[in-house]
Amino acid sequence: MEANKKASRRIIEEIFGAGKYELADEILDPKAIGHDPALPEPVKGPEGLKESARGYREAFPDLKLTVDEIVGEGDVVALRWTARGTHKADLFGIAPTGKQATVTGITIDKYSGGKLIESWTNWDTLGLLQQLGAVPAAMQTA
């Protein structure tokens, strides 16, 4: 379990947070599937994870992710994380705004044979879009 928790932390902090894409080959099963509601298709295998992380990091070159909490039981690891960065390139068709944004998310990872086989992530996509000015905020403060 500790090895799986370490691997999940490395995905968040090192692959997404620091751009160490090569770690995906070490951590993921070749047939791993990742589910991110912000993406139109599931993320498939190590190459898919590298592409996904690269896309977020290109849009937010100073992207930093931190794991706020991590728990594991059996072959499942759950993480609560925070991401911060400055929007400097296209993201989902949104031109760079130069705005800083902070979002939180939860990821649940499933392992088999020491490799990540499936991952489900839910994060505050709407909050990000509001921070970037891509959609109006539900309520404006005075």
Salt bridges, closest charged atoms under 4 A:
GLU2 OE2 - LYS5 NZ 3.34
GLU13 OE2 - ARG9 NH1 3.27
GLU14 OE2 - ARG10 NE 3.19
GLU14 OE1 - LYS20 NZ 3.97
ASP25 OD2 - LYS50 NZ 2.80
GLU26 OE2 - ARG10 NH1 3.04
GLU47 OE2 - LYS50 NZ 2.87
ASP68 OD2 - ARG80 NH1 3.87
GLU69 OE1 - ARG80 NE 3.36
ASP75 OD2 - LYS110 NZ 3.85
GLU118 OE2 - HIS35 NE2 2.66
